[in-house]
């Protein structure tokens, strides 16, 4: 099915579009129900304080729908992406028959990361995108200043990651290059070479981890400032009920959680960009 095609994310989307599209539809339905929960919790709080139960019943229906959709999606996803992994692995081995077994083994694992990206990171990105938009709209409806603060923090996230994108790409290239040698090094049965290999992997992984720590430290700082500002603004500048303040803080936190998916996805794409170049090499 993938014979003669470049092994990229675009190819997988084109060849398996119908199956993947259904998983995305289910993901969007799940997300739509999820983003309604804080709003309905806030309504239920206000209703219960006034001895009214309709909003509580509505909240229960939202939870029931969310459970049903999420279970169906996970059952379907496993089968679809499992099939894609088989097809990708079969073609990857076919085009890599002129490279060493060590590199074939490493590239087979790398190729699976393309499917992992479609199965895990793309739905997470879709989920976060919907939550970001809904959170912004609802925060804007409460007060425009709440939404402007959210947009400012999002700009900080994108700017921070853009400064480190090149470093992530280079470190992932170094890690993949060393991983391709692993089986060959193990075959030598040389304790010195094996130890040197493991130390090189450790050194690269430390650099990657340190870079991630710096990026996420800067991002969390911006997100913390945004959350504290919205809490202060809602409590001191708006005439609101307890349920409304809960909804504002919930959607502000939801925006934070969703925004944090963006740098993780961009970092994953940096790694995949290098992998797609590597696994399509025939020598």
N, C-alpha and C positions, 0 to 999 in steps of 0.2 A: 504493500500500500504506500510505503514511503520510498520505494526504489527510485533512485535517480534524483531525489529531491534533497536540497540542503537541509540539514537537521537543525532547524531553528524554531523559535516560538511561533513565528509567522506561519511556517509550514504546518506545524501541528494544529494550529487554529484553522487553517484552510482545509486540511484533510479531515478533521474531526469536528467541524463547525457545528453540525446539528446536535451531536451528543453533548458537546461542551456548552452550547447555548442553553440547553435544558437545565444543566447544573447551575448556570448563571441566573436563569429565571427563578429557580428555587431559592438561590442565594438572596436575590433581591426581595422575594416575598418574605423570607426569614428576617432580613434586615428591616423591612418596612414595619413588621410587627414588633421587632425589638425596639425600634426608636420611639414607638408609641408608649412603651411601658412607663418611663418617668412621668410623662404627661398624665396618664391614667392613674398613676399612683398619687400624684398631686391632687387630681380631681377626687380620688377616693378619700384622701385625708380630709379635704374640705367637706365632702359629703357626709362622712362619718361624724365629723364634729357637729354637723347639723342633723344628725340622726337620719340621714338618707343613704340608701344602699344601692341605688342604680349604678353609680360609678364603680362600686366594688364588684358588682356582677359583670360589668363590662371589662374590668381589668382581668377577671377570671377567664372570660372568653378570649381575650388577647393572649393570655398565657397558654390556653389550650391550643389555639391555632399555631402558636410559635412552636410548641412541642411537636405537633403533628408534622409540620413542614420540615423542621430540623431533622427529625428521624428519617423521613423519606429522602431528603437530600443526601444524608450521609450514606444510606444504603445504596443509592444510585451512583454517587460519586466513586465509591470504591470499585465498582464494576467498570465504569467508563475509563477512569484513569489507569486501572490495572491493564486494560486492553491496550491503551496507548503506550504504556511502558514496555509491553511485549513487542509491539511493532517497532518502537524506537530502538530497543535493544537489538532486535534482529537486523535492522538496517545498519546500525552502528558497527556491529561485528563484521558485516559484509564489506563495508568500505574501509575497515581498519585491518584487513587481512595481511597488509604488508608491514605493519608495525609490530613491535615486540608484544609478547603476552602481557608484560608488565604494563605497557601503555594501554593495551586493550582493556585490561581489568580496570585501570583507573578511569578510562574514558567511559566505560559502561556505567560506573557509579556516577560520573559527572553528567552523563546523558539523562539519568534518572532525575537529576536536579531540575531539568527543564520541565518535566511532568509535575514534579513536586511544586514548582513555581505556579503552574496553572491550577493545580488542585488546592493549594493552601494559600499562597500569597496573593494571587489575583482575586479570589473571593474575599479575602481579608481587605484588599484594597477597595473593592467594590463596596463592601460593607462600610468601611470607614468613609468613603466618598459620600454615600447616602447619609450617613450619620452626621458628617460635617455640614452638608447642605441643610438638612433638617434642623440641626442644632443652631446654625446661623439664622435661619428663618425664624425659629421660635424665639431665640434670644433677641433678634431685631424687633419682633412683635412686642416683647416685654419692654425693651428700650433699645434704640439704635446704638447707644454707647456700649452695651454689652456685646453686640455683634462686632463693632469696630475693634474692641479689645481682642476678640477672638481672631480677627483677620491679621492684626498686628503680630500676634504670637505665631500664627501660621507662616508669616513672612520670615520671621526669625528662624523657624525650622528649615525652610527651603534654603535660606542663605547660609545657614550653618553647614548643612550637608554638602552644598555645592563646593564649599571650600575643601572638603575632604574626599570628594569623589575620585580624583586621580590617584590618591594614595590607596584607597580601597581597591581600585582596579589593579595597581601594581602589586600589592601584597597578595591578592587572590591569584594573580598570574604566577607569582613565586611559589605559592602553596600548591597550586595544581601541577606545576612543573616538577616539584619535588615528589608529589604523590605518584606521578607517572613512573618514577624510578623504583617504587617500593617493592614490587614483586621481584624485580631483578636483584635488588640489594639483599632481599631475604634469601634468594637462591644462592648467594655467595656464602652464606652461613658464616660470615666474618663478623665477630662481635664488634670490632672497631668500626666497620662500615655501617652496621646496623645502628650502633650507638650514635654515630655521626649523623645518620639520616634522621633519627628520632629527635636529636638536638636541633637540627635545622628546622624540622616541622614545629618544634616547640618555640623556637625563636620567632618564626613567622606568625604563629598563632598568638604569641604575646603581643607582637606589634599590632595585629588586627584587633585584639581585645583592648589594648590601650587606646587605640584610635576610636573604637566604639565608645569607650568610657568617656573620652573627651567630648565626643559628639553628643552623647545622651546627657552628659552633665550640663552642657550648654542649653540643650533643648528643655530639660526638666526645669532649669532655672527660669526660662521664659514662660513655661507652662504654669509653674507655681505662682509667678507674679500675676499672670492672667487670672488664675482661679481666685486668688486672694482679692484682686481688684473687683471682680464680679460679685464676690460675696459682700465686700464692703459697700459697693455701689447699690446692690439690691436691698441691703438692710438699712441704708442711711438715706437713700435718695428716692426710693419708690414706696408708694403706699400699697403694700401687698399683704396677702394672707400668709399663714405658715405654709400652706400647700403650694402657693406660688413661689415662695422663696426656695422651697425644696425643689420645685421643677427647674428654676433658674440654675441652682447649683448642680443639679443632676445633669442638665444639658451642657453646662460649662465643663463638668468633668467628662461627660461623653465626648465633647469636642476634644479635650485633652487626649483621651484614650485613642480616639480616631486619628488625631494628628500624629501621634507617635507611630502609627502604622506606616506613614509616608516615608520617613527615613529608613525604616527597616526594609521596605519594598525597594527603595532606590539602591540600598546596599546590596540586596539580593540581585537586582538587575545588573549592578556593576560586576558581580561574580559571574552571572550568566553570560554577559557580553563576552567575557574572556573565554568561557567554556565553549560557546558556540563557534568561536574562531578555532579553538583547539580541536574539538571533536570532528570537525569537517576536513581536517588535514588527512590526506591518505598516506602520507609518509612521515 
